[in-house]
């Protein structure tokens, strides 16, 4: 989120610098709006075009692309806008150098001026903003991974009036059975079958209760002495 905001601000600053550049001097006191877009493909002329067919036109288109990229959080659209600004600026520099014989940077205003710097800086800022933005696709993938990591509850908790149907495999009115196998039958006189491994062992009755020394009624049986 922070990367998207920071990248958007940098890209919008670059778009503002690019749109402002045609209103400033580009070369030898001639503003960028005095150059026609078609001069970039046929050669620089002295004709002064209207504002909407001048160098302002591609820069306005790039600014609209930046706004659309910020709204859609698309790094590709913002980067495309930066490439448009840089491409038209470099193409103008090539045509101007062909028309003047060479490009010079002079402090007296006879060479490249601040308008070109604004255009180049605007295109670079757009590319930097695109790099800073995290993009919408990455956030979607990250949220998808977060949802996959969250534990999924297999069954939702029942309502208060449907407690008899919990767990979900139990129908209303069914008795709860903890084991799928029936309990073994136990004889009340002999106890459980000791051969059955599934039954528990119970203490057996003493066959000679009279041998218990603690029993006062049945004293222990002792054989007579000879």
N, C-alpha and C positions, 0 to 999 in steps of 0.2 A: 504493500500500500504506500509506504513512504517513498519507495523507488519510483512508483508511478507518478506520484505528486511532484517529486523533484525533477524527473525527466520531462514531465509535461510543462513545468515552468521554464525549464531551459529551452525546450523546443518552441514554446510561445514567444520567448524573448528573441530567439533566432528569427522567427517569422516576422516579428515587428521590425527587427533590424533590416531584413530583406525588403519589406514593403517601403520602409523609409528611404532606402538607398537611391531609388530613381529620382527622388526630389532633390538630391544633392549632386554636386559636380563630380563627373566621372573622369573627364580628360580635357585638359586645356580650357577649363571654364565651361564646358558643355555638360549639362545635367543628363542624367540617365534617361529621363523621359523624352529627351530630344532624339533618341535613337530608336528607329523602327525595329520591330522584331524581324521583319523580312530582310533588313540590312545584315543580319547575322548570317544569312544564307546566300545573299547576292552581293555583299560588299557594302561598306560604310559609305553613306552619301550625306550630303549637306541638307537634305530635306528634313523638315521638322514635322513629325506626325502628330496625331492626336494622342491624348493621354492613354486611351484604352487600347491603342495598337502599338504602344511603345514598350520599352523594357519593363514597364510596370505590370503588363499583362501576365507574363509567366510567374512573376513574383507574387501577384495576387492569387494565382492558381495554387502556388506552393503554400501560401498562408492558409488557404481553404483546406488543403490536404492535411496540414498540421492540425487544424481544428478538428477535422474528422478523425484523424488518428488519435488525438487526445480523448475525444468522446468515446471512441471504440476501443481505446487502450491497445492500439495496434502499432507495434514497433515498425513494421514493414511500411506502413503508410507514412509515418513520420520520416523514416529514412529516405523514402522516395521523394518527399518534398525537399529534403536537403540536397539530394542529388540533382533535382531540377534546378535549384538556385545555383549550385556550383557549376553545373553544366552550361547554363546560359551565360554565366559570368565569364567562364573560361573561353567560351566560344566568342563572346564579345571582345575579349582581350586579343584573341587570335586575329579577328577581323580588323580591330583597331591598329594592331601592329602592322598588318599588311597595308592598311591605308596610309599610316604615318611613316612607314618604313622601319620603325622600331618603337618600342615602348620605353618610356623614361619615367623616372620618379624624380621630380624636381620640386624644390620648396617654393618656387615662384609661381606655381599654378600652371605650368606649361606641360605637365606630364600627368601621370595617374594621380587621382585625388581621393578624397575621403569616401565618396560614394561607392567606389569599387571595394574599399576596405569594409564598408558596411555590408555589402552584398556577400563577400567571401566569409565574413564573420557570421552572418546569418545562416549560411549554408552549413558551416562547421558546427554551430550551436544546435542546429536541427539534428545532425548526425549524433552529436553527444547526447542530446535528449533521448534519441531512439535507443542508444546503448544503455542509458540509465534506466529506462523503463523496463519493468519486469515482464510486461505483456499480459494479455488476457489468457492466452493458452496455458502459460505456466501456472497461473493461479487456479485455472480449472483442473489441471492435472494434480496440483497439490491438494485441492479440496477433495478430489476423487480418492487420492491415496489416504487422506485422513478418514474418509468414510469407510474405506476398506479396512483400516486398522481398528475401527471401533468394534467392540464385541456385539454380536447380533444375538438378541434374546430369541430363542426358538419359539416360545409361546408367550403370549401376553397374559398378564395376570387377569383372572376372571373378575367379573363384577360381584358386588356384594350379594346380589340375589341369585348367583349362579355358582355358589361354592360347591354344590354337589357334582358339578361337571369338571372338577379339577382332580387329577390331571386331564388334559383334553381327550385322552383315549378312553375315559370312563363316561359312559352314558348315564343320564339321570336315572336314579333308582337302582343302580347296580351296587352290589356289595363290594367293598374293598377287599381284594385278595392279594396278599403280599407275595405269594408264591404260585407259579403256574401249575405245580404238581400237588395233588391232594395229600392231606396228612395221612400217614399210615394208621390203620386200625390197631388199637391196643386192647388186649384182653385184660379186663379188670382183675382177674385172679392170677394169671401167670405173668403179666407185665408184657413189655414189648418183645418182639422176636429178636434174640441176640444176633441172629444171622443177618438181620437187615442192617446194612451199614448206614442207612439214613436215619435210624432212630437213635435216641439217646439211651444211655445205660441208667437203669434205676436200681436202687438197693433192693436186694432180694431178702425175703423173710428168713429168719434163722430157723432151721429145722429142729433144733434142740434148745428151746428157750429155757429149759430147766437148768442148762449148764451155765447160765449167766450168774456169776457170784453176786451181782447186785440185785438180783430178784429175790425178795424175801419169801415169796410164795413158792417158788420152785428153786430149792437149793441145788447147788451143783451136784451132778451125779458122779459119785466116786465108787470105784470097784472095791468090793470087800477085801479086807486083808486076810491072807492065808495063815 
